[in-house]
């Protein structure tokens, strides 16, 4: 699943690198195309893994907040009794 997303994104990344090269006036030759072809899978893998890591961090943070709120409620209820 992750590899499938990386390969799909690498095609978009390759086209984006070509478009950026054209936009910035780079000489689009065979070397530029080969370098973009080699670099695009690594860039897309970094993006996919970065998004996955951010989502995991966000989930752990939300879980820690829920646990802290539950502990605070439990301690406030036990002190009032």
N, C-alpha and C positions, 0 to 999 in steps of 0.2 A: 504494500500500500504506500509506504513512504517512498520507496524507490520509484514507483509509478508517478507520484507527485513530483519528485525531483526531476525525472526525465521530461515530464510535461512542462515544468517550469524552466528547464534548461533550454527548450526550444524558444520559449518566450524571451528568456534572457539573451540568447544568441541574437534574436531579431532586435532586441533592445540595444545590444552593444553595437550592432551594425547601424541602427538608426542614430545612436549617439555619435558614432564616428562620422556619419554623414552630416549630422547637425553641427558638429564642431569643426568641420572642414578637414578631417583627416583623409589622407590618401588611402582609399579603400582598395588595397591590393590583396594578393594571395596570402601574404604573411598576416595581415590584419584578420582575414577570414579564418585562417588556421588558428591563430592565437585566441580569437573569440570562440571558436569551436572547442578548444581545449579548456578555456577558462569558464565557460558558461555552466557546465555541470557542477563545478566546485562552488560557484557563486550561488546557484540555485539550492545546492545542498546546505550551504551556510544559512540561507534564508529560511528554508524549511525547518532545519534543526533549531535555528534561533527562535522561530515562532513556537515550536514545540516546547522549548525550554521556558519561554516566557509564559506560555499557557500553564505549564506545570508549576512554575513559581507563583503565578496568580492563584491557582487552585490551592496550593499549600498555604498561602497567605490568608485566603478567605477561610480555610478550615481552621487555622490558628486563631483567627478573630472570633469565629463561632465558638470555639472551645473556651477562649478567654471570657467571652460574654456569659457562657453557661456557668463557668466557675465563679464569676462575679455574682450572678444571680443566686447560685447555690450558697455562697458565703454570706450574702446579704440576707437570705431567708433564714439561714441557721443562726445568725447573730441576733435576729429580732425575736426568735422563739424563746 
